[in-house]
Amino acid sequence: MIKKFYPVTKEAVPLDLSSKSHKELLEMISNYLKSKRYVIVLDDVWSYNLWYDISVSLSDEGKGSWVILTTRMKDVASFNFGVKRHIHQDYPIRRKRLIRLWMAEGFVGKRDRLTVEEVADGYLMDLVCRSMLQVIWRNPSGRPKECKMHDLVREIALSKSETEKFCVVYDGKEDKEESGTGARRLSIQTNGGEFQSWKGMLQQLRSLLVFYDDEISLPRGLRLLKVFDLQDVPIEKLPNELVDLFNLRYLNLKRTKVKELPKSIGRLCNLETLDIRDSKIQVLPTGITRLKKLRHLIMYRYNKHGDGNQFDYVYGTAAPANICKLTNLQVLACVEAESDLMKRVRNMTQLKRIGITKLREADEVDLCIAIQKVNLLHYLFVMVSDENECLQMDKLSSAPPYLKKLILVGKLEKVPRWFHSLQNLTLLYLHWSRLEEDLLPYIQELPSLGKLTLINSREGRQQLCFSIGFPKLRDLHLGNFPQLHEIIIEKGVMPSLQEFWISKCIQLKVKQTTKLRIQLSKSLTSTTIIQTLPFAILRIFHPR
């Protein structure tokens, strides 16, 4: 450190360093840094003991100095370095949210035959490959699902964005009205009641993102806004001026307390993304059908206070019958299966993701015909209204060629024969299917299957035998098999398995094998044999 310090101020490095004691070297550093404002970067740190070795010499005297540590070691990164706090930003952002924000800002254009979503996805992968975004969660196919910014990259980005008038962050520490003049993007991280005095800035804003989890007084005068992101903000009512935002392309109300959308929401003629997941909105207004540019309509709600009923853990949203006029929609998740809706879905040929709840047996043939027409489909979620309804998915003659995720909740009389053709499928989730025939032979050779969840999917079976295949399977979840006594996984099967979860299989008891780490619940009974697995973590959970 001393050899690095002295040349910065064009001073000669002392010649007798090798003869000095550790204490004398620390004193030299302390005397050199005294009264200075400095930034020290300690790169590739492998031990948190380093801080104990040098911290006594790093005086600050309130001048705003920084010590930045970079490391590949998780225990070092999470260690509390005391007085010198390292820069910290753990806010995760979903890949799709980031892509939709880029689209709304106009940062992404079409390229060749790719959609703007596909181009933006390429941008994100470039940032990941350059280590400017860190992946903290991947989907079953291994693609990034959730990312965060490296601490140092974030600080540089914040500094640069303010210098370039790209964005300003309001955190309540100082009045940034003057410094924010000219900025088109504003991030609120504290109560926004003071913003009524920022009239000059608000009138030119294009993006407003709120990261404040308490009641907030929203600013007015945002007529040119393109992005309005209120995720997790506990507001109950939207401002009346919302429908005047003719330029709005992105509206995020996820996990807010908003109960209804404005009846005149159709005036937002440029809206591309509407996210109302886990809000209090249960019905869409008829004006929604006027949003001809809408591409992403995300509106499912989880029931956090349910009684365990498998048919009420997720709700769709009631939509007008002519919702299918929105022919540019790529995402429609989830919608309640109202009268004639299934017949009209076939016209939405751009759909890549669709979720349907409360499906009735009488509508299933129409649904299968619609799925046959929607060739671009990547994601399909279908849930019947109750346990007495059957899913007639075998009426579908062939599966959508690009289908990656399939979630079916309801009784299946037999395994759909098109299961074996799902060459791109990465996730299969079957709940309450209660199949009498063996599902595994239909899916064991699927080349891309990374996650398999089976909950109450077999009737009366005492044994599950994974005899061959499952080459890419990483996560296996088995739940609610009350009569299951034995699970057999033959040698060489599931070579990529990383996690194996079992829940509510009360007849099972798992013996430890040499290649399996097991956390075993003492309350499980009987016996099961698990033959040689590669490497896996098996987590066992018993119902309360």
N, C-alpha and C positions, 0 to 999 in steps of 0.2 A: 504493500500500500504506500509506504514511504517513497519507494522508487517511482511510483506513478504520480504522487502529489507534487514533488518538487519541480519536475520539468514543466508543469502547467503554468507556474509563475516564473519560469525561466531561472530557477534557482538551481545551484549545483547540488547533486545528491551527495550527502555526507559519505566519506570514504570508509569510515570505521564502523559501518552497520553490523558487520559480522561479529564484531567483538562485544557488542552491547547485549545486555540481558533483555528478557522479554518485557520486564517492567520499564526499562529505559526506552525501549522502542515504543511502548504505549504512551509514555510521557512525550516523546517526540511528536507523535501523531496528534495528541491532545493540544500541545502548544502550537502546532502548525495550523490546526483547524480553529483554534480559539479566535473569536471575533469574525470568522468567515461564514458566509452562506454557501453551502455546498450541496452537491448531489453525488452520492457514491452508489455505484452499481456493483454488486457482488454477484457475479454470473456463475451459474451451474453449481450452486451450493449443495453439498451432500450430507451435511451434519448441522443440526441446530446448536451444537456445542460452539460453533463458530461465533455465535452472538455473545456467548459468555466470554469468549476470548478477547473480543475487541470492543464491546459496547462501552466499557468504562472510558475509552479514549475518544469517543465520538460526542463531543459537547455540541450543544445547539444554541443556547442562550436566546431562544425565542426568535431566531432569524428566519425560520421557515425552511430549514434544511431537510433533505430527503435521503433515506437509505433504502435502496431497492434491491431485493434479493430475487433471483430467478433460480428455479430448481425443478428437477424432474421427480423429486421424492415427495410423496403425498404427506408423510409425517412432518417433513420440514415445512411444507407449504401451509399446513394447518397449525403449526406451532405458534403460540402467542409470544411475539418478540418484545413484549413489555413496552417501555417508554417510546421507542421508535416503532411506530405502527407501520407495517408495510401496506402499500396501496391495495385496496380490496374492492372487488366488484363481482358478486356471485349471482347477479340477476340473470336467470336463464331465459332464453327466448326460443320459441319453437321455430323450426325451419319454415313451416308454411306461413306463419304470421309474418316473418321477415320478408318472405317472397311477396306476400300480398301488399305489404307496406311499400316495397320497392316499386311494384306495379302501379300503385296509386300515385306515387310521386312522379311517375313517368321516367324512371331510371332504366326501364327495360323495354326493348322493342322486339318485334318479330325478327326472326332470322331463318332464312331458307324455309323449310317446312315445319319448323318448331313453333310451338305456342309460346306466348310470353312467359308462362309459368315454367316451361322447360328451359328457356333461355336463362331465367332468373335462377333456376336450380343449378345451372352450370356456373353462374357467378358465385353462388354460395360454395360450391365444391372447390372452386379456385381459391377462395378465401381460407377454406379449411386446409387445403394442401399447402398454402403459404403460411400456415400457423397464425393467421390473423383472427381466426375464430377457432375456439376449442370445442370439440364435440364432447358433450357430457351424457348423451343418451342416443343410442342407435335403435332403429327398428329391426324387425326380424330378418330383414335382408341385409343388414349391416350399414344401411344408409343413415346419415345424420338425421336425428329427429329433434334434438334440442342442443343448442350451442350457447356459449358465453364468450365474452371478449377477454383476452388476456389483460391482466391488470395494467401493464405498462402500455399496451396498445390503446386501451381505453383512455388513459390519461393523455396520451399524445393526440388521439382523435378529438377529445374534448377541447384541448388547447387549440388545435388547428381549426376546429369548426367555429369557435368563437372569433378567432383571428380573421377567418374568411367570411364571417357573417353567415355561415351555413346554418348554425343552430345555437340556441342559448338555453342553458339549464337554470331554472329558478329553484333554489333550495332554501330560500328564506334567510340566508345569511347576509345578503346585501342587496341593495337596490340595483338591479341590472337593467333598468329601463334605458339608461343612456348607452350602456355597452351592448344592449340588444337591438339598438336601432339598426334597421336594415336586415336583420335576421328574419328568415321566412319560416323557421321551425322553432317550436318552444316545447320544452319538457318541464312539466310542473312536478316537483317532488316534495311540496309542502302545501299547506292550505292556501287556496288561491283567492281569498277575499280581497287581497290588495291589488288584484289585477285590473280593477276598474280604472285605476289611474294610469294604466299603460295604453291608453287609447291609440297613440301613434303607432305602436308596435302591433297591436291586435288587428288593426285594419289591413295590415299587409301579410298576416300569417297565412301560410299554406298548410302547416301541419301542427296539430296540438296533441301531445301525448301526456296523460296524467298518470303518475305513479304514486298516488296518495290514497291510502286505505281508510280514510275517515271522510265524514261529510265535507263537501267542498262547494263553494259558491263559484259556479262556472262563469267565465267572462263572456261578455257580449261583443258584438261588432266583428264577427268572424266570417264575413260574407264570402271571402275568397278561399275558404278552407277546403283542402283536398282530403286531409286525413284527420279524423277525430277518434282518438283511441282512449276509451274510458274503462278499460278492463280492470275489474276488481274495485272500482270506485263505488261506494255504497249510495249512489244517488237513486232516488225513487221516481223522479219525473224529469223528462227531457225538456230543455228550454224550448219555448214556442218558436224561437228563431231557427230551429233546426231545419225546418222545411224550406227555409230561404237560402240554404247553402247549396246553390245550384251547381257548384263546382265539386261537391263532395264525391269522392270516389271510394272512401273506406270509412266504415262506421263500426266500431268495436264496442259492444255493450256486454261482453262476457262477464258473468258473475256480478253484474250490477243488480239493483233492486227494482229496476224499471219494470212496470207491469204492462205497459202497452206502448205500441208505436203510434205515431200520429196518423190519423186517417188520411191525411194528404201527403203521405210519404212518397207517393208517386211523383211528386214535384222534384225529387232528387234524381233527375233524369240521367245523371252521369255515374250513379252509384254502381260500383263493381263488386264490393265485398260488404256483406251485412252479417255480423257475427253476434248472435244473441244467446249463445250457449249458457245454460245455467242461470239465466235471468228469470224474472217472474212473468215473462211474456208467454202466454199459452195459445194465443190466436193471432194470426197475421191479418192485418186489414186488407180489404179488397184492393186498395190502391197499390199494393205490392206488385200487382201484375203489370203496372205501367213502367216498371224499372227494366227496360229492354236491354240495358248494358250489364245487368247483374250477372256475375259469373260464379260467385261463391255465396251460398245461402246456408249458414250453419246455425242450427237452432234446436239441438237436442238438450234435454234436461235430465240430470241424474237425480234419483230419489234417495236422498241421504238419510231419510227417516223411515224407510220402508220396513215391512215386517218379514222380509226375506222372500217374499213372493217373486219368483223369477220373471214375472211378466210386468212388474212395476218398478224395476230398478232403473229403467231409462224410459223417458217419455219423448214422443215426437211433438210437433206443434201443428195445430189445425191450420190448414191453408185453404184459400179460395179454390173452387173447383177448376178455375181457369189459370191456375199457377203454371200450367204447362205451356202457356204463351211465352214464357221466359226461355226461349230456345237457345240462348247463349249460356245458360247455366251449365257449369261443370261440376258443381258440388250442390247437392240437395240432401241435407242430413240434419235432423231426421224429420219426416213428414208423416202425419197420421193418414192411414189409408181410408180416405173418405170415398163416397159414392162416385163412380166413374173415373176416379183419379188414375187407377191402374191402366185403364184403356188409353188415357191421354199421355201417359209417360212415354209411350213409344215415339212421340214426336220430339222428345228432348234428346236428339241424337248426339249432342256434344257432352252429355253427362259422363263424368269419369268416376264420380262417387255419389252413391245414393243410399239413404237409410229410410226404412219404412217400418212403422210400428202399427199395432192394432190391425194387422192383416187378417181378413176373413177368408175362409176356405172358398167362398163363392168368387173371390177376386183373384185367386191364384193363377188361374189359366191366363187371364189378361196380363198378370204380372210376368209370367213366363214368356208370353209373346213380346211384351215390351223389352224384357232383358235381351231377347234374341235380336231386337232391332238396335239396341244401344251397344254397338261394337267396341266403343272406346272405354268401356267400364273397367275401372281398376279396383273399385271397392264396392262391396255389396253387403248391406246389413238388412236382414228381414226378421221381424218378430211378430208372432201371431198375438191375438188378443187375450187368449187364456189357454189353459192346458187341454181343453176339449177340442181345440182347433188343430187340424193337421196341416203340415207344410207339404204341398204337392210339388216339390221342386223337381221331381222326376219327370214332370211334364215338359221341362226344358230339354230340347233335343240335344243341344250342345252349349258349352259354356262360353262366355265372352272371352276372346282369345288373349286379352291382356290382363285378366283378372288376377290381382295380387293378394287381396284380403277378402275373406268370405266369413261372415258371421251369421249363423242361423239359430234362432231361438224358437223352438216349437217341436212338436211330434213329427218324426219322419217315419213313414210306414216302411220304407226301404231306402237303402243307400242310392242316391242319384247316380246313375251309371256314367254320367259325364265327369264325375269326380276324378277319374283316372287321367283325364285330359288336361288337368289344370297345371300346365307346365311352368307357368310363371307365378303360381301361388306361393306366397311367403308366410301367410298366416291363415290358419283354419280354427274357428271357434264354434263348437257345437254345444248347445245348452238345451236340456230337456228333450233331446231327440228320441231317447228310449228305444233305440234300434234293437231288433231281435237278431239281425244278421251281423256278421263281423265286419266292421268298418275298415280295419287296418289293411287288408289286401288291396283295397281301392286307392289307398293313399301312400303306401309304403315306398313306392318308386318315384314319387313326385320329386323332381330334381332341385327345386328351390325352396321347399317347405322349411321354414326356420322356427316357427312357433306353432305348437299344437295344444289346444285347450279342449278337453272333453269333460263336460259336467253333466252328470246323469244322462249319459249318452247310450248306455247299454242296459238292456232289461235282463235281470236275473243271472248275469254271468258271474262266475266265481273266479275266473282266470282271465288275465290279459296277457297275450303272448306277442311280443315284438320279435319276430323271427328273422326278418331280413329288412334291408333298406334304410330309409330315413337318413340319407347321406348328409344333409345340411341342417338337420334339426338341432337347434341350440337350447330351446326352452320347451319343456314338456310339463303340462299342468293337468292333473287328474283330480276330479272332485265329485263327491256325492255318489260313490259306488258302494252302497251299504252292504252288499252281499259279496263283494270282492275279497277273496282270500289270498290270491296269489298274482304277482306280476313277474313275468319272465322276460328278460331282455337278453337275447342270445349274443354270444361273442361276436364283435365286429359290427353290430347294429348301432346306429346313432353315434358315429365316430366324432361328431362335432358337439355333442351334448355338453352344456354348461350348467343348466339349472333344471332340476326335476322337483316339482312341487306336488304334494299330495295333501288333500284336505277332505274331511268328512268321509273317510273310508274306514269305518269303525272296526272292521274285521281284520285289518292289516297290522302286521308287526314286521319291521324290516331288520334283517340281520346285516351287520357290517361286513363288507368285503374288502379285500386288500386295495382295490382301486376306487373306493367310494368313500367320501366323507359324509357322515350322516349325523343329523341332529334329530334324535328320536324322542317322541312324546311317550312318557311312561304309561299313559292311559290307553295306548293301543294294545290290542290283544291278538291272539292267534299267530299264524306264521305265514311268511311269504318268502319266496326265493328270488333274489335278484342276482342273476349271473353276470359275469365279468363285464363291467362298464369301463369305458376309458377313464376320463376324468369328469366328475360332475359334483355339484353340490345338491344334495337332496334335503329339502326342508319339509318336515312333517308337521301338519297342524291338525289338531283334534277339535271338533265342535264343542262349544261351551256347554 
